[in-house]
Amino acid sequence: MEVLYRSTRGNEESVSASKAILEGLASDGGLFVPQALPSFDKTLDEFAQMDYRQTAYEVMKLLLTDFTEEELRYCIDKAYDGKFDTEAIAPLAEVKNAWYLELFHGPTIAFKDMALSILPYLMTTAAKKNQIKNEIVILTATSGDTGKAALAGFADVPGTRIMVFYPKDGVSPIQEKQMVTQTGANTRVIGIHGNFDDAQSGVKKLFADKELAAWMEERGYQFSSANSINIGRLVPQIVYYVYAYAQLVKEGRIKAGEEINVTVPTGNFGNILAAYYAKNMGLPIKKLICASNDNKVLYDFFRTGAYDRNRDFILTTSPSMDILISSNLERLIYRIAGEDAACNASLMAALAGDGKYEITAEMKEKLGDFYGNYATQEECAAQIRSLYEDTDYVLDPHTAVAAAVYNKYKEETGDTTKTVIASTASPYKFTRTVLSAMDEKYADMDDFALTEELEKISGVKIPDAITKIRNAPVLHNIQCEKDGMKQAVMEFLEKQ
């Protein structure tokens, strides 16, 4: 069965998976969603016998139906290779009655590698399939991790250029160093004077700018996105939830068909949406636990049915979650609205205009798969410290938010269902936050000196991703105001 994609705002004809990946964002500003989610055609016991690459093929073939088997296997084999430091790709660590799904074993030590290692291959394959002659310009906003993972994936890929905007004072020092030292003749990194929401909103405006599109067309360029608004980012993320479940079956930790819970530290809502899609395709997930930090807009939404970004933006120790406009939530809103594009478009217009919207009681009833809560920075630090003291296992601050919220969920509900927690980044990306949570003596040390301390106490070798950037030269030092993003794009493309 061919799966076609349509816009959540309804002004688009259905398109193939490859065209949805190429376009990134629909021309009406909506996000591409599958017309219908297929069901898995392999049993859970069959998945339990597969490695990560085999699982990826069996899941992705159901959603990327205009890719041939040869094309899809090529993309998967190129993506999930020696650039990951473990053959498992996404191993599970059992720690204190939960399983941490370690999604940070890729080249940039964050979960974004899981999808952004394959997206360049999906996109260049899609361009060939659709006879695209223009160069693809990847335009991306990042709250810290997407930027580096996208840059690493697209650097020097023929037929592409990539431009990343990040909040200048809104990422960790190591996250910033990872981006500004990125090599590749086709790369550009710019720090904006604003927060992530400013960067993300600015990118969306550029996608919708018809004048800019015409200017680019004249010069042989067209935009696409590496953010999780691109369905080519979302589909690969479904894979690791299926793989995690199958490994628990394989190890005899659960029986095939037994329900599990999944806890996800959540900012832009893409990672947890992938788990929701997996559930709707047949994975036995009981509850999707949505963990927020102090920017608790999603917590408030799940509790009240009202989404309101009109609040102070808080810079926290879990910067990749410092988001007030969770773009991928639109895909869920569309689904619980009965796939009513007009209803969804109205709500998104209200968000753009008044900064808030409220769903109906009927829609709110359809959120039963989700539980939302949040953890403060103090609770996050306490979680890092207590888990290390009890088990010697070290969490990054985003995963610590998830672990703290999971504990709140258990206390609130008494639910003891076996649970997988998405571990989204290596603690080496946030050494200052992690070590300061353990002992104040680390507060005045240099960020890279802290990596050596973390290696001592964790017993985990410093990743190559950190070693390589320590003395790497800064190659990108451009900054702009949030209303200067269009000019920055034009200057980048004019000089090529």
Backbone hydrogen bonds, N-H to C=O, Kabsch-Sander energy under -0.5 kcal/mol:
donor,donor_aa,acceptor,acceptor_aa,energy
4,L,2,E,-0.6
5,Y,15,V,-3.2
6,R,33,V,-2.4
8,T,31,L,-1.5
10,G,7,S,-1.0
15,V,5,Y,-2.8
20,A,16,S,-2.2
21,I,17,A,-2.3
22,L,18,S,-2.0
23,E,19,K,-2.5
24,G,20,A,-2.0
25,L,23,E,-2.6
26,A,30,G,-1.9
29,G,26,A,-2.1
33,V,6,R,-2.4
35,Q,4,L,-2.9
40,F,281,M,-2.3
47,F,43,T,-2.3
48,A,44,L,-1.6
49,Q,46,E,-1.3
50,M,47,F,-2.0
55,T,51,D,-2.4
56,A,52,Y,-2.6
57,Y,53,R,-2.2
58,E,54,Q,-2.3
59,V,55,T,-2.0
60,M,56,A,-2.9
61,K,57,Y,-2.4
62,L,59,V,-0.9
63,L,60,M,-0.9
64,L,60,M,-2.8
65,T,63,L,-0.7
67,F,64,L,-1.5
72,L,68,T,-2.7
73,R,69,E,-2.7
74,Y,70,E,-1.9
75,C,71,E,-2.2
76,I,72,L,-2.4
77,D,73,R,-2.8
78,K,74,Y,-2.2
79,A,75,C,-1.7
80,Y,76,I,-2.6
81,D,79,A,-1.2
84,F,81,D,-1.9
85,D,105,H,-2.5
89,I,86,T,-1.5
90,A,88,A,-2.9
93,A,100,Y,-2.2
94,E,92,L,-0.5
95,V,93,A,-0.7
95,V,98,A,-2.7
99,W,419,T,-2.4
100,Y,93,A,-3.1
100,Y,98,A,-0.6
101,L,99,W,-0.7
101,L,421,I,-2.7
102,E,91,P,-2.6
102,E,100,Y,-1.0
103,L,101,L,-0.9
103,L,423,S,-2.4
109,I,106,G,-1.4
111,F,424,T,-3.0
113,D,110,A,-2.0
114,M,111,F,-1.7
115,A,112,K,-0.9
116,L,112,K,-2.9
117,S,113,D,-1.6
118,I,115,A,-0.9
119,L,115,A,-1.9
121,Y,118,I,-0.6
122,L,118,I,-2.3
123,M,119,L,-3.0
124,T,120,P,-2.4
125,T,121,Y,-2.0
126,A,122,L,-2.4
127,A,123,M,-2.3
128,K,124,T,-1.8
129,K,125,T,-2.3
130,N,126,A,-1.7
131,Q,128,K,-1.4
132,I,127,A,-2.8
133,K,131,Q,-0.5
135,E,220,G,-3.0
136,I,159,G,-2.7
137,V,135,E,-0.6
137,V,222,Q,-3.3
138,I,136,I,-0.7
138,I,161,R,-3.8
139,L,137,V,-0.6
139,L,224,S,-2.6
140,T,138,I,-0.5
140,T,163,M,-2.4
142,T,165,F,-2.2
148,K,144,G,-0.5
149,A,145,D,-2.1
150,A,146,T,-2.9
151,L,147,G,-2.6
152,A,148,K,-2.8
153,G,149,A,-1.9
154,F,150,A,-2.5
155,A,151,L,-1.7
157,V,154,F,-2.4
160,T,157,V,-1.5
161,R,136,I,-2.4
162,I,186,N,-2.9
163,M,138,I,-3.1
164,V,188,R,-2.7
165,F,140,T,-2.6
166,Y,190,I,-2.2
168,K,192,I,-2.5
170,G,167,P,-2.2
176,E,172,S,-2.6
177,K,173,P,-2.5
178,Q,174,I,-2.5
179,M,175,Q,-1.5
180,V,176,E,-2.8
181,T,177,K,-1.2
182,Q,179,M,-1.7
187,T,184,G,-1.6
188,R,162,I,-1.3
190,I,164,V,-2.8
191,G,478,I,-2.2
192,I,166,Y,-2.9
192,I,190,I,-0.5
193,H,480,C,-2.1
194,G,192,I,-1.5
199,A,195,N,-1.8
200,Q,196,F,-3.2
201,S,197,D,-2.7
202,G,198,D,-2.2
203,V,199,A,-2.2
204,K,200,Q,-2.1
205,K,201,S,-2.0
206,L,202,G,-1.9
207,F,203,V,-2.0
208,A,204,K,-1.5
209,D,206,L,-0.9
210,K,208,A,-1.0
213,A,209,D,-2.1
214,A,210,K,-2.2
215,W,211,E,-2.1
216,M,212,L,-2.5
217,E,213,A,-2.5
218,E,214,A,-2.0
219,R,215,W,-0.8
219,R,216,M,-0.7
220,G,217,E,-1.3
221,Y,216,M,-2.4
222,Q,135,E,-1.9
224,S,137,V,-2.1
230,N,227,N,-2.3
233,R,230,N,-2.3
234,L,230,N,-1.3
235,V,231,I,-2.3
237,Q,233,R,-0.7
237,Q,234,L,-0.7
238,I,234,L,-0.9
238,I,235,V,-1.1
239,V,235,V,-0.7
240,Y,236,P,-0.6
241,Y,237,Q,-0.6
241,Y,238,I,-0.8
242,V,238,I,-1.5
243,Y,239,V,-2.7
244,A,240,Y,-2.1
245,Y,241,Y,-2.2
246,A,242,V,-2.5
247,Q,243,Y,-2.3
248,L,244,A,-1.8
249,V,245,Y,-1.8
250,K,246,A,-2.8
251,E,247,Q,-2.4
252,G,249,V,-1.5
253,R,248,L,-2.3
254,I,248,L,-1.3
258,E,255,K,-2.7
260,I,284,P,-2.0
261,N,418,K,-2.5
262,V,287,K,-2.3
263,T,420,V,-2.7
264,V,289,I,-2.6
266,T,291,A,-3.2
273,L,269,F,-1.4
274,A,270,G,-2.0
275,A,271,N,-1.1
276,Y,272,I,-2.0
277,Y,273,L,-2.6
278,A,274,A,-2.2
279,K,275,A,-2.2
280,N,276,Y,-2.2
281,M,277,Y,-1.3
282,G,278,A,-0.5
282,G,279,K,-1.1
283,L,278,A,-2.5
285,I,283,L,-2.3
286,K,260,I,-3.4
286,K,284,P,-0.5
288,L,369,D,-3.2
289,I,262,V,-3.2
289,I,287,K,-0.7
290,C,288,L,-0.8
290,C,371,Y,-3.4
291,A,264,V,-2.5
291,A,289,I,-0.7
292,S,290,C,-0.5
292,S,373,N,-2.2
296,K,294,D,-1.9
297,V,295,N,-1.0
300,D,296,K,-2.2
301,F,297,V,-1.7
302,F,298,L,-2.6
303,R,299,Y,-1.7
304,T,300,D,-2.3
305,G,301,F,-2.8
306,A,300,D,-0.5
307,Y,357,Y,-2.9
308,D,306,A,-0.6
309,R,355,G,-2.7
310,N,355,G,-0.5
311,R,309,R,-2.0
314,I,312,D,-0.6
315,L,313,F,-0.5
316,T,314,I,-0.7
321,M,318,S,-2.0
322,D,319,P,-1.7
323,I,321,M,-2.1
326,S,324,L,-0.6
327,S,325,I,-1.3
328,N,268,N,-2.0
329,L,326,S,-1.7
330,E,327,S,-1.6
331,R,328,N,-1.2
332,L,328,N,-0.9
333,I,329,L,-2.7
334,Y,330,E,-2.5
335,R,331,R,-1.5
336,I,332,L,-2.8
337,A,333,I,-1.4
338,G,335,R,-1.5
339,E,334,Y,-2.3
340,D,334,Y,-0.5
341,A,339,E,-1.0
344,N,340,D,-2.3
345,A,341,A,-3.0
346,S,342,A,-2.0
347,L,343,C,-2.0
348,M,344,N,-2.6
349,A,345,A,-2.0
350,A,346,S,-1.9
351,L,347,L,-2.0
352,A,348,M,-2.3
353,G,349,A,-2.3
354,D,350,A,-2.2
355,G,350,A,-1.2
356,K,350,A,-1.0
357,Y,307,Y,-2.2
359,I,305,G,-2.6
364,K,360,T,-2.4
365,E,361,A,-1.7
366,K,362,E,-0.6
366,K,363,M,-1.3
367,L,364,K,-1.8
368,G,365,E,-0.7
370,F,367,L,-2.2
371,Y,288,L,-2.4
373,N,290,C,-2.0
375,A,292,S,-2.1
380,C,376,T,-2.4
381,A,377,Q,-2.4
382,A,378,E,-2.2
383,Q,379,E,-1.9
384,I,380,C,-2.2
385,R,381,A,-2.4
386,S,382,A,-2.8
387,L,383,Q,-2.2
388,Y,384,I,-1.8
389,E,385,R,-2.5
390,D,386,S,-2.1
391,T,387,L,-2.3
392,D,388,Y,-2.4
393,Y,387,L,-0.8
400,A,396,D,-2.1
401,V,397,P,-1.4
402,A,398,H,-1.6
403,A,399,T,-2.6
404,A,400,A,-2.5
405,V,401,V,-2.4
406,Y,402,A,-2.6
407,N,403,A,-1.9
408,K,404,A,-1.8
409,Y,405,V,-2.6
410,K,406,Y,-2.3
411,E,407,N,-2.2
412,E,408,K,-2.6
413,T,409,Y,-2.5
414,G,410,K,-2.6
420,V,261,N,-2.5
421,I,99,W,-3.1
422,A,263,T,-2.9
422,A,420,V,-0.5
423,S,101,L,-2.3
423,S,421,I,-0.6
424,T,422,A,-0.9
426,S,109,I,-2.2
429,K,426,S,-1.9
430,F,427,P,-1.5
431,T,428,Y,-0.6
434,V,430,F,-2.6
435,L,431,T,-2.8
436,S,432,R,-2.2
437,A,433,T,-1.4
438,M,434,V,-0.7
438,M,435,L,-0.6
439,D,435,L,-2.4
442,Y,439,D,-1.5
443,A,440,E,-1.9
445,M,442,Y,-1.6
450,L,446,D,-2.1
451,T,447,D,-0.8
452,E,448,F,-0.9
453,E,449,A,-1.5
454,L,450,L,-2.6
455,E,451,T,-2.0
456,K,452,E,-1.6
457,I,453,E,-2.1
458,S,454,L,-2.4
459,G,455,E,-1.9
461,K,459,G,-0.5
466,I,463,P,-1.3
467,T,463,P,-2.0
468,K,464,D,-2.8
469,I,465,A,-0.5
469,I,466,I,-0.5
470,R,466,I,-1.0
470,R,467,T,-0.6
472,A,469,I,-0.7
475,L,180,V,-3.2
475,L,473,P,-0.5
476,H,180,V,-1.6
478,I,189,V,-0.6
480,C,191,G,-1.9
482,K,193,H,-0.6
484,G,481,E,-2.1
485,M,482,K,-0.5
488,A,484,G,-1.8
489,V,485,M,-2.1
490,M,486,K,-2.3
491,E,487,Q,-2.4
492,F,488,A,-2.0
493,L,489,V,-2.3
494,E,490,M,-2.3
495,K,491,E,-1.3
496,Q,493,L,-0.8
